Amino acid sequence: MKLFSKKALVVVSMCIATAIGVAGCGGSGGSSDSGTKKFVNIATGGTAGTYYPLGGAIAEILNKAIPNMNASAQSTGATVANINMLKDGSVDMAIVQNDIVYYAANGLEMFKDKKVTNLRGIASLYPETVQIVTLAGSNITSVDQLRGKRVAVGAAGSGAEANARQILEAYGLTYNDINPQYLSFGEAASALKDNNIDVAFVTAGAPTAAIQDIAASNKVALVPLAGDKVDQLIQKYPYYAKQTIPAGTYAGIDNPIDGVAVKAVLVVSDKVDDSLGYEITKSIFSNLDRLTAAHAVGKLIQKATATEAMPIPLNPGAEKFYNEK
């Protein structure tokens, strides 16, 4: 009887160890077996941007809609950092800019000779407007006037930084012509309020928390882009699109502001299997009200436009969802 108890104890112990081992394989995002714990780490952006609240809402949706799901969103350096984390497997899903995804998939720009081949699309989300913000008292009304100015161009190597560089280029300027400051959106907001910079480039869905923060205590102004410069940008960088920031988007902005936008897209690594990809996509588009509650850009996310401007192949499960009637 004692011998049987020992054997039984060993068997039970082995079963428990096996169960823990299966449940502890976090980060893979792979299996969608209903009996296996599924871990999905979602890379977003800075807490003052748009990605972070949306990523948190997506994690909440997945946790409620998918059995045994353990999804969590984390603040990151945004697009470029997110793609690198998808590449090395430290996250399973990320919100990123479509232009930077294109560069990664094709080994261009900041990903020159470092092509990333394991990215798969889940959904195109909403336009990300390149917003050039300053204080109204600066009297800066054109990118031409940024020469010699202290300009927050985004975190080093970020998608926003690439946008800033390309827009400056359209006006015949380089970083040698300005005093570039490599700041996150939140850091740029603080620096602008403290008069430590003159202008900040912010690429995010409008309205953006960082700019709302500035506008709460200062009269802000947005610098428009000239029509010919917009056309030039779109011709050279086809992932840009014309975008107008409506009057009233921020306190003190009484007229529409012309500019450009890229597209925010939700992507996963190829470790996320077809079945889980389907569950993720279906869950998100069945709970769009939660995304709208998380941020104003949530109202722009819809199934009808979910495959637009996606520069990489879709996860087969996501594609299956979009093909359903």
C-alpha positions in Angstrom: 0.0 0.0 0.0 2.9 2.4 0.8 4.6 1.5 -2.5 1.4 2.3 -4.4 1.1 5.6 -2.7 4.6 6.5 -3.7 4.0 5.6 -7.3 0.8 7.5 -7.3 2.5 10.5 -5.8 5.2 10.4 -8.5 2.6 10.1 -11.3 0.6 13.0 -9.8 3.8 15.1 -9.5 4.7 14.4 -13.1 1.3 15.4 -14.3 1.4 18.7 -12.3 4.9 19.4 -13.7 3.7 18.7 -17.2 0.7 21.0 -16.8 2.9 23.8 -15.4 5.3 23.3 -18.3 2.6 23.7 -20.9 1.0 26.7 -19.2 4.3 28.3 -18.7 5.3 28.5 -22.4 4.5 32.2 -22.5 5.5 34.5 -25.4 4.9 32.0 -28.1 1.3 33.0 -28.8 1.1 29.8 -30.8 -1.4 27.3 -29.7 -5.1 28.0 -29.7 -6.0 24.7 -28.0 -8.9 25.6 -25.6 -7.2 23.6 -22.8 -3.9 25.4 -23.1 -3.1 28.8 -21.6 -2.4 31.2 -24.3 0.0 34.1 -23.7 0.0 37.1 -26.0 2.3 40.1 -25.2 1.3 43.2 -27.1 3.8 45.9 -27.8 2.3 49.4 -28.0 4.1 52.8 -27.6 4.6 55.5 -25.1 1.9 56.2 -22.5 1.2 59.6 -24.0 0.5 58.3 -27.5 -2.4 56.4 -29.1 -1.0 52.9 -29.2 -0.9 52.4 -25.5 -4.6 52.9 -24.7 -5.6 50.9 -27.7 -3.2 48.1 -26.9 -4.6 47.9 -23.4 -8.2 47.7 -24.8 -7.2 45.0 -27.2 -5.6 43.0 -24.3 -8.8 43.4 -22.3 -11.0 42.2 -25.3 -8.8 39.1 -25.9 -8.9 38.2 -22.2 -12.6 38.4 -22.1 -13.4 36.8 -25.5 -10.9 34.0 -25.8 -10.8 31.1 -23.3 -7.6 30.6 -21.3 -6.2 33.8 -22.8 -3.6 35.8 -20.9 -3.0 39.0 -23.0 -1.0 42.0 -21.7 0.0 45.3 -23.3 3.3 46.9 -22.6 4.6 50.5 -23.2 7.5 50.5 -25.7 9.5 52.8 -27.9 6.8 52.3 -30.6 7.1 51.0 -34.2 10.8 50.3 -34.7 11.3 48.8 -31.3 8.1 46.8 -31.7 9.2 45.3 -34.9 12.5 44.3 -33.4 10.7 42.7 -30.5 8.5 40.7 -32.9 11.6 39.7 -34.7 13.3 38.3 -31.6 10.2 36.8 -30.2 9.9 38.9 -27.0 6.4 40.0 -28.0 3.7 38.3 -30.1 1.7 41.2 -31.4 2.3 44.9 -31.9 0.7 48.1 -33.2 3.0 49.7 -35.8 3.2 52.2 -38.7 2.6 50.6 -42.1 5.5 52.5 -43.7 8.0 51.1 -41.2 6.5 47.6 -41.6 7.2 48.0 -45.3 10.8 49.0 -44.6 11.3 46.1 -42.3 9.8 43.5 -44.7 11.9 44.8 -47.5 15.2 45.6 -45.7 15.0 49.4 -46.3 15.7 52.6 -44.3 16.5 51.8 -40.7 16.1 48.1 -41.6 18.7 48.2 -44.4 20.4 44.8 -44.6 18.2 43.7 -41.6 15.1 42.3 -43.3 12.4 41.0 -41.0 10.6 38.1 -42.5 8.4 36.8 -39.7 5.7 39.5 -39.7 2.0 38.8 -40.5 -0.9 41.3 -40.6 -4.0 41.2 -38.5 -5.7 44.5 -39.3 -5.2 48.0 -40.6 -6.6 50.3 -37.9 -6.7 54.0 -38.5 -4.8 57.0 -40.0 -1.8 58.2 -38.0 -1.4 61.9 -38.7 2.0 63.6 -38.6 1.3 66.5 -36.3 3.9 69.3 -36.0 3.1 71.1 -32.8 4.4 74.4 -31.4 3.3 77.1 -29.0 1.2 79.8 -30.5 3.7 82.5 -29.4 6.5 81.0 -31.5 5.0 82.4 -34.7 6.2 79.3 -36.6 3.7 78.7 -39.4 5.8 76.7 -41.9 8.4 73.9 -41.9 10.6 76.4 -43.7 11.0 78.3 -40.4 12.5 75.3 -38.5 16.0 76.1 -39.6 18.1 76.6 -36.4 15.2 75.6 -34.2 15.1 73.1 -31.4 13.0 70.3 -32.8 11.8 67.2 -31.1 11.9 64.6 -34.0 10.7 61.6 -32.0 12.6 58.9 -30.2 15.8 57.8 -31.9 15.0 55.3 -34.7 11.3 55.6 -34.2 8.6 55.8 -36.9 7.9 59.4 -36.0 11.6 60.2 -36.4 11.5 58.8 -39.9 8.5 60.9 -40.7 10.2 64.0 -39.4 13.3 63.4 -41.4 11.3 62.8 -44.6 9.2 66.0 -44.2 12.2 68.1 -43.5 13.8 66.6 -46.6 10.7 67.7 -48.7 11.5 71.3 -47.6 15.2 70.9 -48.4 16.3 70.6 -44.7 18.3 68.0 -42.9 19.1 67.5 -39.2 22.2 69.6 -39.8 19.9 72.6 -40.3 18.0 72.1 -37.0 18.9 71.2 -33.4 17.3 67.8 -33.3 16.0 66.4 -30.0 15.3 62.7 -29.9 12.3 62.7 -27.5 9.3 60.5 -26.9 5.9 62.2 -27.3 5.6 62.6 -23.5 9.1 64.0 -23.2 8.4 66.4 -26.1 5.2 67.6 -24.4 7.1 68.4 -21.2 9.9 70.1 -23.1 7.6 72.3 -25.1 5.7 73.4 -22.0 9.0 74.2 -20.3 10.2 76.1 -23.4 13.1 73.7 -23.9 12.2 73.0 -27.5 10.4 75.0 -30.2 8.6 72.4 -32.2 7.7 68.7 -31.8 6.8 66.1 -34.5 4.1 63.7 -33.2 2.9 60.8 -35.4 -0.3 59.4 -33.9 -4.1 59.3 -34.2 -5.5 62.8 -33.5 -6.4 63.8 -30.9 -3.2 62.7 -29.2 -2.8 62.7 -25.4 0.6 64.4 -25.5 -0.7 67.4 -27.5 -3.9 67.5 -25.4 -1.6 67.8 -22.4 0.2 70.8 -23.9 -3.0 72.4 -25.0 -4.5 72.1 -21.5 -2.1 74.8 -20.1 -0.8 76.5 -23.2 -2.1 77.9 -26.5 -0.8 75.6 -29.2 -0.5 75.8 -32.9 -0.1 73.1 -35.6 2.2 73.7 -38.5 0.5 72.8 -41.8 2.2 71.3 -44.9 2.0 73.0 -48.2 0.1 71.2 -50.9 3.0 70.7 -53.3 5.1 69.3 -50.4 2.3 66.8 -49.6 2.3 65.7 -53.3 6.1 65.4 -53.2 6.0 63.2 -50.1 3.3 60.9 -51.5 5.1 60.5 -54.8 8.4 59.5 -53.1 6.9 57.6 -50.1 3.6 56.0 -51.3 2.5 55.0 -47.8 1.7 58.6 -47.0 -1.8 59.9 -47.7 -3.3 63.4 -47.5 -4.9 64.1 -44.2 -6.6 67.1 -42.7 -6.7 67.7 -38.9 -10.2 69.1 -38.3 -10.7 72.5 -36.5 -11.4 71.9 -32.9 -9.3 68.7 -32.6 -7.4 70.6 -29.9 -8.2 73.6 -27.8 -7.1 76.7 -29.7 -7.0 75.0 -33.2 -9.8 77.0 -34.9 -8.9 76.1 -38.6 -8.3 72.8 -40.3 -4.6 71.9 -40.7 -3.4 70.1 -43.9 -0.8 67.4 -43.7 -0.1 63.8 -44.2 -0.8 60.5 -42.4 0.5 56.9 -42.4 -1.6 54.0 -41.2 -1.5 52.2 -37.9 -1.6 48.4 -38.4 -1.9 45.5 -36.0 0.7 42.8 -36.7 1.8 39.5 -35.2 4.8 37.2 -35.5 4.5 34.0 -37.6 4.5 32.1 -34.3 0.8 33.0 -33.9 -1.0 30.1 -35.6 -3.9 30.4 -38.0 -6.5 29.4 -35.4 -5.4 31.9 -32.8 -5.1 34.6 -35.5 -8.7 34.0 -36.4 -9.8 34.2 -32.7 -7.9 37.4 -32.2 -9.3 39.1 -35.3 -12.9 38.0 -34.7 -12.7 39.1 -31.0 -11.4 42.6 -31.9 -14.0 43.2 -34.6 -16.8 41.9 -32.4 -15.9 44.5 -29.7 -15.2 47.7 -31.5 -17.1 49.7 -28.9 -14.4 48.9 -26.4 -11.8 50.4 -28.8 -13.9 53.5 -29.3 -14.1 53.9 -25.5 -10.3 53.6 -25.2 -9.5 56.4 -27.7 -11.3 58.6 -30.2 -9.6 56.9 -33.1 -11.4 53.7 -32.2 -14.4 54.9 -34.2 -12.2 54.8 -37.4 -11.5 51.0 -37.0 -13.8 48.9 -39.1 -13.8 45.6 -40.9 -14.5 47.2 -44.2 -11.1 48.9 -44.2 -9.1 46.3 -42.2 -7.0 45.1 -45.1 -6.2 48.5 -46.7 -2.6 49.6 -46.9 -1.3 46.3 -45.2 2.2 46.0 -46.6 2.8 42.4 -45.5 0.8 39.1 -45.9 -2.1 38.6 -43.6 -2.1 35.9 -40.9 -4.2 33.1 -42.6 -6.6 33.1 -39.7 -7.2 36.8 -40.1 -7.7 36.4 -43.8 -10.2 33.7 -43.2 -12.2 36.0 -40.9 -12.3 38.8 -43.6 -13.4 36.3 -46.2 -16.4 35.2 -44.2 -19.8 36.6 -45.2 
